Amino acid sequence: VGGAVKYLLRRHEGPIRASGVTLSGTQVRLARQSLRQSEVSPDKYAFRKADFHDLPDLGPVDIAFAIESFVLARQTKTVFSEVAQSLRPSGRFVLIDDFLVPPSQRPARASSVESWVDTFRKGWQARGLCTVQEAREEAQASGFRLVDQADLTPALDLSRPRDRLI
């Protein structure tokens, strides 16, 4: 919790201010506590309880990122619109999350896959789960342009006992 902000602040020289936004008051508390225990100056960060469908005024930002949170969006279009309003004209939005494989690339037994995906969406409240192409189209409608895309699936290590158990 707050790990990405801590990572960036520890590795960046010069003036920087980072803000973290989460729906969870517990995560805000834990992030603040974690950074207080680190060597990062408290004037360099802020964590707020807020909804990324209605972002607080963070001032113009150079970079925004969403790590494993986009799938929780009720309306993905709104997320792109809100982030676009917060970014400077040359700003970047980094989105790291799970995405669906396009229908044309799904296995032959797609009906069982669709049933599993629906169960996943409901159980994890992952209403924002979509294909990369769908996200790209919504991002473009908010003025974004895709700069890079990487599939990190091959980097997954699912050989740990807990992963096999799950």
C-alpha positions as a printed Julia matrix, in Angstrom:
166×3 Matrix{Float64}:
   0.0     0.0     0.0
   1.65    3.21   -1.2
   4.55    1.14   -2.5
   4.61    2.63   -5.99
   4.67    6.18   -4.59
   7.46    5.24   -2.18
   9.42    3.58   -4.99
   9.18    6.65   -7.23
  10.02    9.13   -4.49
  13.1     7.19   -3.39
  14.47    7.0    -6.92
  13.73   10.47   -8.24
  16.18   13.32   -7.76
  14.91   16.87   -7.66
  11.54   18.39   -6.86
   8.67   15.95   -6.92
   5.32   15.63   -5.18
   3.26   12.46   -5.33
  -0.4    11.9    -4.52
  -2.07    8.54   -3.99
  -5.82    8.08   -4.38
  -7.74    5.07   -3.11
 -11.3     4.19   -2.13
 -10.06    2.71    1.14
  -9.5     4.78    4.26
  -7.51    1.84    5.62
  -5.18    1.96    2.62
  -4.7     5.71    3.1
  -3.76    5.14    6.75
  -1.39    2.27    5.91
   0.27    4.21    3.08
   0.85    7.24    5.3
   2.23    5.01    8.04
   4.56    3.22    5.62
   5.99    6.45    4.23
   6.38    7.97    7.71
   8.59    4.98    8.57
  10.69    5.47    5.44
  13.25    8.16    4.71
  10.85   10.05    2.43
  10.05   13.61    3.49
   6.33   14.03    4.34
   6.09   17.19    2.22
   6.7    15.06   -0.88
   3.52   12.97   -0.72
  -0.18   12.96    0.06
  -2.65   10.11    0.17
  -6.37   10.73   -0.14
  -9.52    8.74    0.08
 -11.29    9.49   -3.18
 -12.95    7.88   -6.16
 -11.13    7.94   -9.5
 -14.5     8.52  -11.16
 -14.48   11.94   -9.46
 -10.88   12.91   -8.72
 -10.11   15.71   -6.28
  -8.12   18.66   -7.61
  -4.56   17.38   -7.59
  -3.22   20.3    -9.59
  -1.69   19.64  -12.99
   0.28   16.39  -12.87
   3.05   15.09  -15.12
   2.28   11.42  -14.73
  -0.65    9.41  -13.44
  -0.71    5.67  -13.03
  -3.25    3.04  -12.14
  -1.88   -0.31  -11.02
  -4.4    -3.14  -10.74
  -7.28   -0.75  -10.06
  -8.73    0.0   -13.51
 -10.7    -3.28  -13.54
 -12.63   -1.95  -10.54
 -13.94    1.03  -12.51
 -17.71    1.29  -12.76
 -17.34    3.43  -15.88
 -13.97    3.2   -17.59
 -14.74    6.17  -19.86
 -15.11    8.38  -16.78
 -11.73    7.26  -15.44
  -9.97    8.28  -18.66
 -11.83   11.6   -18.69
 -10.95   12.37  -15.05
  -7.28   11.49  -15.5
  -7.08   13.53  -18.72
  -8.37   16.59  -16.86
  -5.65   16.21  -14.21
  -2.7    15.81  -16.58
  -0.54   18.55  -18.04
  -0.7    18.65  -21.87
   2.52   16.59  -22.11
   1.56   14.27  -19.23
   1.44   10.49  -19.33
  -1.01    7.95  -18.0
   0.41    4.51  -17.22
  -2.18    1.76  -16.9
  -1.1    -1.63  -15.55
  -3.92   -4.1   -15.14
  -5.61   -7.26  -16.32
  -7.35   -7.22  -19.69
  -9.46   -9.73  -21.55
  -8.15  -11.57  -24.57
 -10.05  -10.42  -27.68
 -12.91  -12.78  -28.64
 -11.09  -13.85  -31.81
  -8.18  -15.17  -29.71
 -10.21  -17.06  -27.1
 -10.17  -20.87  -26.92
 -12.71  -23.0   -28.75
 -14.65  -23.69  -25.56
 -15.4   -19.98  -25.18
 -18.78  -20.53  -23.51
 -17.1   -21.96  -20.39
 -14.54  -19.12  -20.52
 -17.32  -16.51  -20.71
 -19.04  -18.09  -17.71
 -15.77  -17.97  -15.73
 -15.16  -14.34  -16.73
 -18.69  -13.37  -15.62
 -18.1   -15.09  -12.26
 -14.77  -13.26  -11.9
 -16.36   -9.91  -12.77
 -19.09  -10.34  -10.17
 -16.9   -11.8    -7.41
 -14.12   -9.24   -7.74
 -16.48   -6.42   -8.76
 -14.29   -6.11  -11.86
 -16.74   -4.17  -13.98
 -13.89   -2.44  -15.85
 -12.51   -5.71  -17.18
 -12.3    -5.22  -20.94
 -10.0    -5.88  -23.89
  -6.98   -3.67  -24.56
  -8.67   -2.47  -27.75
 -11.8    -1.38  -25.85
  -9.66    0.51  -23.33
  -7.62    2.08  -26.14
 -10.77    3.36  -27.87
 -12.1     4.88  -24.64
  -8.71    6.45  -23.88
  -8.54    7.98  -27.38
 -12.0     9.47  -26.88
 -10.52   11.37  -23.88
  -7.55   12.6   -25.9
  -4.99    9.94  -25.06
  -2.66    8.35  -27.6
  -1.19    4.9   -27.0
   2.59    5.14  -26.74
   3.45    1.58  -25.73
   1.74   -1.66  -24.85
   3.29   -4.74  -23.26
   1.78   -8.1   -22.41
   3.27   -9.11  -19.07
   1.55  -12.5   -18.98
   4.75  -14.4   -19.88
   6.45  -12.88  -16.81
   3.96  -14.49  -14.43
   5.39  -17.14  -12.13
   2.52  -19.43  -11.25
   4.7   -22.3   -10.02
   4.61  -21.35   -6.35
   2.59  -23.77   -4.17
   0.07  -21.06   -3.23
  -0.57  -20.28   -6.91
  -1.21  -23.93   -7.71
  -3.5   -24.21   -4.7
  -5.55  -21.21   -5.8
